[in-house]
Amino acid sequence: MENIENKFFTMEPTQTFNLIALSLIVVMHAGVLALRLGISLGRN
């Protein structure tokens, strides 16, 4: 079985950048959904 940590560090910079960008999008999307949920709960 391969070492997962080693595989992560040997990734190409573009792959790492894509991973960071994707994570950022997911976090932002989750934040927007949470904000919208909070607003809709506040109205009731």
TAGI-V200945 format. One record per residue. N is the residue number from 1. RES is the residue in one letter. OMEGA is omega in whole degrees, -180 to 180 (none if undefined). NEAR is the number of other C-alpha atoms within 8 Angstrom. D_LAST is the distance of its C-alpha to the last C-alpha in Angstrom with 1 decimal. Layout:
n: [N,N]
res: [RES,RES]
omega: [OMEGA,OMEGA]
near: [NEAR,NEAR]
d_last: [D_LAST,D_LAST]
//
This chain:
n: [1,2,3,4,5,6,7,8,9,10,11,12,13,14,15,16,17,18,19,20,21,22,23,24,25,26,27,28,29,30,31,32,33,34,35,36,37,38,39,40,41,42,43,44]
res: [M,E,N,I,E,N,K,F,F,T,M,E,P,T,Q,T,F,N,L,I,A,L,S,L,I,V,V,M,H,A,G,V,L,A,L,R,L,G,I,S,L,G,R,N]
omega: [-177,176,-176,-179,180,179,-180,-177,179,177,176,180,-180,179,179,179,178,179,179,-180,179,179,180,179,-180,-180,179,180,178,178,179,179,179,179,179,178,179,179,-179,177,180,-179,-176,none]
near: [2,4,6,6,6,7,9,7,6,6,8,6,6,6,8,9,8,8,8,8,8,8,8,8,8,8,8,8,8,8,8,8,8,8,8,8,8,8,8,8,7,6,5,4]
d_last: [52.8,52.0,50.5,47.0,46.9,50.2,48.9,45.9,48.2,50.6,48.0,48.8,47.0,45.5,43.9,42.6,41.2,39.5,38.0,36.6,35.2,33.6,32.0,30.7,29.1,27.5,26.2,24.9,23.2,21.5,20.4,18.9,17.0,15.8,14.8,12.9,11.1,10.3,9.1,6.9,5.5,5.6,3.8,0.0]
//
